[in-house]
Amino acid sequence: MATPSHETSEVTSPLTNEVTAEQESLPSVFKNSEPIREDQIQNAIKFLSHSRVRGSPVIHRRSFLERKGLTKEEIDEAFRRVPDPSPSSQTTVTSQDGQQAVSHVQPQGQIQAMQPAPVVMIPPPSLLSRFRWYHAALAIGVLAASGAGTAVFVKRSLIPRLKSWVRKIMLEEESDSLERADGKPSLAEEAVAAARAASAAASDVARVSQEMMKTKTEERKNFEDLMQLLGVQVQEMKSLSNNIRYLERNSNNLPKVYSANQEVYGGLVKTPAERRPYANGSNIDYDTRSARSTSPPAPPADSSVAPHPKSYMDIMSMIQRGEKPSNIREINDMPPNPNQQLPNPRIAPKAKPWDYGQAPQEEGSNGPWWQQKNPRSGDFGYETTSARSIGIQNETSTMEPAAIQKQRSWVPPQPPPVVMPEAAEAIRRPKPQAKIDQEVVAAAASDSNQSGVSDELQKVTKFSESGGDGSGRLQITEIQEETEKQHLGQEGN
Amino acid sequence: MPVFKAPFNGYSVKFSPFYESRLAVATAQNFGILGNGKIHVLELSPGPPGVAESVSFDTADAVYDVAWSESHDSVLVAALGDGSVKIYDTALPPPSNPVRSFQEHAREVHSADYNPTRRDSFLTASWDDTVKLWAVDRPASIRTFKEHAYCVYQAVWNPKHGDVFASASGDCTVRIWDVREPGSTMIIPGHDFEILSCDWNKYDDCVLATSSVDKTIKVWDVRSYRAPLAVLNGHGYAVRKVKFSPHRRSLVASCSYDMSVCLWDYMVEDALVGRYDHHTEFAVGIDMSVLVEGLMASTGWDELVYVWQQGMDPRAS
């Protein structure tokens, strides 16, 4: 990339470690020079030692302390002092060139810094052993007793019964065998009877099974009804939760317990964040955040809800229902030629007004509309009262030259305020005006600091404006026109 | 005063540092929730209609911010909702654009700012809690600054010190960084609520302003940052953007969800010096021209871009 040749030497690439004199003017201003405050560290240690805090991610702990006004050094010191087994630092800096002297970059620790889990509650061994032995002894005793009891019981009652039953059967068999010879026809009858009984039983069984089927289908129907009702209820609950979520979003600054089960929408949709401390500055201990929903800072994030457009609400509800707005097109916005050459700059970079105290145009009444200023330079808002605007005008007209002059390389002497209007008139007479014109031409031709000349003229216009009457205005604008033309000619806009 | 109607909701407007009649507008469909985006390059004209589009670029996702290059007059940086950072050359027709696309941020890129002193690098701030430093001609970011605990909404270069910048974040802090240092050099817990924007005073390199969801703008001196220099009250809702005037040392412009654009003089007791109520939806973008004193532009969710001189009514025809 070709740098224009006339660019000042202060423009160096951030890649080099060169530090020019200009940059070192006030480097320490943007750093903390406060000493470490011990009381703040003590507060931080108390906070960090709290059991609930220990369970939260490190970045949240740091963020909380930062919001309390602790400096980086104080926070680091507090972390160092609190006996925390987990890695404590969060700073990650990726430098692709590796040229930065990375002195206190700490490796990115686990974000989920949890305490090593001392979860298992092991009861004191003595207690257990006591129980063990005691229980064992008791169990053995009980078993033995029950075993003995059953043995006795079996011996005394069951076996005699068994014996009698066996005897009975044997007697029956004997009697049966005696009757068998005469009982053959009765056998057939018995068979028939048995068959009938069987069929009756079968029909019974069939009936019973039919009834069972009926009840089953009924139950299934009931079950389905139940499921439907449940489904309806789930839908209602879903919509309720959507509404609640929406309301929560809208009342974001109210006290809120941060729920750990927040739904996170897909990456396409931006829904507002839902973490907020108390509205009136009172503190909660810390923010716990398990899932962050994406967020525009926008509509819901005020203490009083900013009423947002109806169509915004429509779109939000559409997206919550899972629908996509219909007006979205498929657009390929990738670079057609990723190696496209960057253009050569056609214009040199312009100096900033705060660099050289470039005098702003006071009255560009003949320029395009965007250069035309209100005749009263201090009147910013058309709604402001005239009294206020005049007050401001006086202030700014005296303030501004001083402000601009501070930045410039040479400072013209402060002209005295106009005491006599006649003196201001004298300035505007043709003879001195020609002199000023010559100055302008000479300055422009020699390409010297134009702003100095224009500033001088500006001062002339300024206190002639404040002290003079309307008659001088025409001539002032003439002078301005001259310088304007010079400006335009030079800058080649 | 001219007004431009965009097809999508406005998000950001920036004047070109090279052409006093040129500005770029970042817009997003469906309020930036979900949809495409569009970048408009507008030209001011002396006659009616006063402002007209000279070229526009369509993007697949919302454009949340644009930044003009300080070294190349036709180059634009765009910050997109899909996490990409794209470079556009407005001198080339749309089919040849963008000329670069960097996909590094894991979340939406919310702001882009070009270095006004070194002119060779720019910053992007993203909802993935990081700020990245880039150069246009390099294929990847130079550095990633990861310290904030929540979305970073804006990162702004210091107008005097080319290595120093400030970042405003939803973790309620403003951090001052120096690219020569590995981490942030200062942490200012500026507000009790999310800080949406910050900007440096162009004439006092140690002073910066922050605007927040708490409806206030605070002006800080980094040398004594425990208490603000001034607290500017007056907005009815969150203040979305704050900008220091390039021409007057104590003049601050701001835009808010109360649909107004306000001008403040923070050194004065009654700080509110101007109020414009031209927007009919959230006013989210504002800029003050570096080349033309008093020229301002604003945009909002009402899809309108206004350009006007301070002291004039933006809606006057």
Interface residues (C-beta under 8 A of the other chain):
Chain A: M1 T3 E7 E10 V11 T12 S13 P14 L15 N17 V19 Q23 S25 L26 P27 V29 F30 K31 N32 I59 H60 R62 S63 E66 R67 K68 G69 T71 K72 Q90 T91 T92 V93 T94 S95 Q96 D97 Q100 A101 V102 S103 H104 V105 N253 L268 V269 K270 A273 R276 P277 G281 R292 T294 S295 P296 P297 A298 P299 A301 D302 S303 S304 A306 H308 P309 S311 Y312 I315 M316 I319 K324 P325 N327 I328 R329 E330 I331 N332 D333 M334 P335 P336 N337 P338 Q340 L342 P343 N344 P345 R346 I347 P349 K350 K352 P353 W354 P360 Q361 P368 W369 W370 Q371 Q372 K373 N374 R376 D379 F380 G381 Y382 E383 T384 R388 I392 E395 T396 M399 E400 A403 K406 Q407 N493
Chain B: M1 P17 F18 Y19 E20 S21 Q29 N30 F31 G32 I33 L34 G35 N36 L44 S45 P46 G50 F57 D58 T59 A60 E70 S71 H72 D73 S74 V75 G81 K86 D89 A91 L92 P95 S96 N97 P98 V99 R100 S101 R107 E108 P116 T117 R118 R119 D120 S121 W127 L133 A135 V136 D137 A140 S141 I142 R143 T144 F145 K146 E147 A149 Y150 C151 Y153 N158 P159 K160 H161 G162 D163 V164 G170 D171 C172 T173 I176 D178 V179 R180 P182 G183 S184 T185 M186 I187 P189 D192 F193 E194 L196 K202 Y203 D205 C206 V213 D214 K215 V222 R223 R226 G236 Y237 A238 R240 P246 H247 R248 R249 S250 L251 Y257 D258 L263 D265 V268 D270 V273 G274 R275 Y276 E281 F282 V284 S289 V290 L291 V292 E293 G294 L295 W301 V307 Q309 Q310 G311 M312 D313
